[in-house]
């Protein structure tokens, strides 16, 4: 699933490629991709594009928001020829200049929600702080970890705690902080909380600078892979930089990579 750096890379790509194109129509190629199914005669031009957590929001001049969630395998591909499409196209946003944005999704879990900009996006109300914003600081994280007996990795993956983090980056952040991912969140010390805030911001900024991480499906708007997978220290690795073997365990049904020597 694309995490914050991948989604931000896509947002930046869209800002460079489709602003301020005007939308002619949106075509649903697979039922259930676009919500709701209501006739919309005019969406207008694209005024701005933003991100909240792992969600992409396209804001239009006719006061609509297109809220796009890529989920597991979704990607957006800009196509200059209307007659061409992709192997797993689920919807197409057609522009008046005869180009289009293809919503491609192998596993079909992704969605495009069309709504008035005055409507509240319910899921956004449940999201935690944006980790690259000023709202994410040591006091905030300390409050979120207080009394939480669950493993720290599970808590950091909770989108109501931090918006946008996923399995890859949480593993990398914990490795840099030298924190055992199995440690209870409530037992994380004040200095460790400071490290978590610091390295969360650093890892995400580095990943964005390298256009995200491509493990399997992720591609940018230009259909290019990310490069941060070349800089991962622990996720998917066999051996730690200290020379110790990397362990792979399961937490909440997900793979966790850690160095038992470095992360004590």
Secondary structure as UniProt FT lines:
FT   HELIX           4..18
FT   TURN            19..20
FT   STRAND          22..28
FT   TURN            31..32
FT   STRAND          34..35
FT   STRAND          44..52
FT   TURN            53..54
FT   STRAND          55..60
FT   TURN            61..62
FT   STRAND          64..69
FT   TURN            71..73
FT   STRAND          74..79
FT   TURN            82..83
FT   TURN            87..88
FT   STRAND          89..95
FT   TURN            96..97
FT   STRAND          100..105
FT   STRAND          111..116
FT   TURN            117..118
FT   HELIX           122..126
FT   STRAND          129..130
FT   TURN            131..132
FT   TURN            134..135
FT   HELIX           138..145
FT   TURN            146..147
FT   HELIX           152..157
FT   TURN            159..161
FT   STRAND          162..163
FT   HELIX           167..177
FT   TURN            181..182
FT   HELIX           185..187
FT   HELIX           190..209
FT   TURN            210..211
FT   TURN            221..222
FT   HELIX           228..231
FT   TURN            235..236
FT   TURN            241..242
FT   STRAND          245..251
FT   TURN            252..253
FT   STRAND          254..259
FT   TURN            260..262
//
